[in-house]
Amino acid sequence: MQSIFWTGRLITRALRNGLSNFSSAAELNVSRRHPYLVSVVCGFPKDIANGRTNKGQFGDDAWFSTNFNNADVIGVADGVGGWRAYGIDPGEFSSYLMRTCERLVQMGHFKLSEPGDLLAKSYYELLEHKKPILGSSTACVMILDRSESVMRAANIGDSGYMVVRGGRVVHRSHEQQHYFNTPYQLSLPPPGHDRNVLSD
């Protein structure tokens, strides 16, 4: 119970600091004509003592936030911790997936209108890696086309997003699940485990 209290306290502190920083930054940029993304990242690895907290990664999960020309692009991948029981690092799959998305955006190898294509390119690069990167994750990638004021998203599984305007949720992504607690995922199972994987 005490860990829940401390986690809530840390989240409250992060939000309070983020909101006060956001409000002062927003006042300075009142004259902006195009929308832009303000992103805040906060995560806690399940095993805080031994978990990784590198840039773009919190334990089994990974994220990126970057821009290119008139686009702001963000993504998150929720690695599946169950692979640890098979000797597989669950964070390697999600981290590679998001780092590849970020690199493709920074090189301009994506279309503003196709976040699903960006995610697919990253996944195919993962599949073609010389040393197989085993595991799976859910994923969500969002692209804001600032010049057109249009946000597009690709979401797989129970990762997700919501659009908030004026303090109200105006759109929320839908979870994609095979059945309870079995979300759709991108995956590369180890040899011999194909029969344990649902595929569509």
N, C-alpha and C positions, 0 to 999 in steps of 0.2 A: 504494500500500500504506500509505503514511503517513497518508493521509486516513482509511482504515479504522481505523487505530490511534487517531487523534484522535477520530473519531466514537464508537468503542467506549469511549474514556476519558470522553468527555462524557456518554454514556448511563450509564455506571457511576457517575459522580459524581452525576448527577441522581437515579438510583435510590437511591443511598446516602443522599443528603440527604432525598429523599422518604420513604424508609422510616423514617429516624430521626425525622422530623417526624410521620409517621403514628403511630408507636408512642407518642410522648409525647402526641399528641392523643387517641389511643384510650384511654389510661389515664384521661384527664380525663372521658371520656364513657361510662364503664362502665355507668352506670345507664340508658342509652337502651333503650327497649322496642321501637321499630320499626327496621327496617333502613334504611340510607341509603347513598348512593353516595359513594365517595371517588374522585375522578378526578384524574389527572395528565396533563398535555399536554406533549409534547415533539416537535418537528419540525424538519426542516432542509430549506429549499428546495433544489432541485437546483442552482440558480445562487446560491450563498450571497452573492456580491458584489452581485448585482442583485435578489435575491429579496425578496419582501415577508414581513415577520414581524409583521403587525398582529394585534391581539387577534382571535382566531378564525380566523387564516389563516397558513399557512406555505407560501409559494409558490403552487403549483397546488392545494393541499389546504386544506380548511376544517373547522372543528369548532365546537360550542357545548356549553355545560353550564349548565343553569338549573333552577329549580324553580318549582312553583306548587302552593299548598295542600299536599296529601299526595303530591305527585309530584316525583321527581327525573328529569330528562330530559337525555340526552346524545346527541350525534350527530356523525358524521364523514362527510365527502365527499371522495373522492379524484379530483381533477380530471384530465382526460386531456391530458397535455402535447403530444400529437401535433397538437393544433389550432394550436399556435404556428406550424407550417409554412404555415398558411393565413391568418396574420395575426390570429388570434383569441387573446385572453388566456385561457388555460385556467383561471386562478384565479377569474375573474369568475363563471363558472357555479356552481362549487362553493361559493363564498363567499355568493352570493345565496341559494342553496338552503338553506344552514345558518342564515344570518341570518333568513330568513323562518320557518323552523321555530322558532327561538328566540323571535321576536316572537309567533308564534301561541300558543306555550306561555305566555309571560308575560301574554298577554291572556286566557288561559283558553279559547282556541278549539281544543280538542282533547279527545279521549276517552282516559282512562287505558288502556282496553282495545284501542286501535287505533293503534299507532305507524305502521302502513302508511298510514292515513288522514292522519296528520299530514304524512308525507313526500309523499303525493299532493297535498294542499292546497298545500304549498310549491311543488311542481313546477308545478301549474296556475297559480299566481300568477306564476311565472317565465315561463310560456308567454304569459301575458296582459300582460306588461310592455310599456309603450309602445315602448321601444327594445328590439329583440330581444337577448336575452342568449344568445349562441351558445356552443356547447361541449357537454361531457358529463362525467359523473362516475358513479362507483359511490357508494353511500351506505348508511349504517347508522344507525338511530335506536333508542334503547332508553328505555323508560319504566319506572321503578320506582314501583309503587303502594305507598307505605310503610304505609298503613293495612291493606292486604290481604297485605302481604309477597309481592307477585307482580311479577316482571320480565317484560316483554314486549318483543319486538324486531321490527323490520322491516329486512331486509338485501337489498340489490340488488348483485349482482356479487361481486367478490372483497374488498370491505371485509368486516369481520366482527367477531366478539366471542367471548369465552369466559367461562364462569362458573367461578370457582375457589372451592372451599370446603376449608378445612383444608389448604391447599397442594396440593390435587388438582384437576385439570380435571374438572368434572362435566358440562359441556355445552360444545359448540363449534358455531358456525354453519357451514353448508356453503357453499362457494363456488358461485356460479352462473356458468357459462361456456357460451358457444355452442360454443367449442372452445378449444384451448390459447391462452393469452394474449389471449383475446377475451371479457372478462367482460360480463355484462349491465350496462347503463348506462341512466341517464336522459339524454336528449340533446335538443338543438335544433340540428340541422345548418344550415349556411348554405344559402340557396336554390341549387338545382342540385346539391347533394350528397346528396340523399335516396337515390339509388341506391347510395351507398357505405355506407349504414347498415343494419345488420341490425335487423329489428324483429319483435317477437312480439306 
